């Protein structure tokens, strides 16, 4: 996953941005939520989660940022 950058801070996450997070036994799955909303899916890999997000963005013609939030709450911007 992308490394933490000084510019990537939690306050940069906007409502409507996609958020990836580890879930499942020992973080074996990747969850997807929309900031300010609920979890919208759980996938067996980050690649599958990102493919799902890409499909949603293309269908809605809306391309928000994609973030990864680790289990300590640290945020990394994956895609703009």
C-alpha positions in Angstrom: 0.0 0.0 0.0 1.1 3.6 -0.5 3.3 5.0 2.2 2.2 7.8 4.5 3.1 11.3 3.1 3.3 14.5 5.2 0.5 15.9 3.0 -1.8 12.9 3.6 -3.7 13.6 6.8 -7.0 12.4 8.1 -8.5 15.9 7.8 -7.9 15.7 4.0 -10.5 12.9 3.7 -13.7 14.4 2.4 -17.2 13.1 2.7 -17.9 10.9 -0.3 -14.3 9.6 -0.6 -13.7 5.9 -0.7 -11.9 4.3 2.2 -10.1 0.9 2.2 -9.4 -0.8 5.5 -8.2 -4.3 6.6 -10.9 -6.5 8.1 -11.6 -10.2 8.7 -9.4 -12.6 10.6 -5.9 -11.1 10.9 -6.7 -8.5 8.3 -7.2 -11.1 5.6 -9.9 -9.1 3.8 -10.3 -5.6 2.6 -13.3 -3.5 3.5 -14.6 -0.6 1.4 -16.6 2.3 2.8 -17.6 5.7 1.7 -16.5 8.5 4.1 -19.5 9.7 6.0 -21.5 6.5 5.2 -21.4 2.8 6.0 -19.3 -0.1 4.8 -20.4 -1.0 1.3 -18.4 -4.2 0.8 -15.8 -6.7 1.9 -13.4 -8.3 -0.5 -10.8 -11.1 -0.4 -8.1 -8.8 -1.7 -7.2 -5.1 -2.2 -7.2 -5.6 -6.0 -10.8 -6.8 -5.9 -11.8 -4.0 -3.7 -10.2 -1.4 -6.0 -11.8 -3.0 -9.0 -15.2 -2.7 -7.3 -14.5 1.0 -6.6 -13.4 1.6 -10.2 -16.7 0.1 -11.4 -18.7 2.3 -9.0 -16.9 5.4 -10.1 -17.4 4.7 -13.8 -21.1 3.9 -13.3 -21.7 7.1 -11.3 -19.2 9.2 -13.3 -17.8 10.5 -10.0 -14.1 10.1 -9.2 -13.4 10.9 -5.5 -10.1 10.2 -3.7 -9.4 6.7 -2.5 -7.7 6.3 1.0 -6.3 3.4 3.0 -6.8 3.7 6.8 -4.8 1.2 8.9 -5.8 -0.3 12.2 -4.1 2.6 14.0 -6.2 5.2 12.2 -3.3 6.5 10.0 -4.5 7.5 6.5 -2.7 7.2 3.2 -3.9 8.6 -0.1 -4.0 5.9 -2.7 -5.6 7.6 -5.7 -6.7 11.2 -6.5 
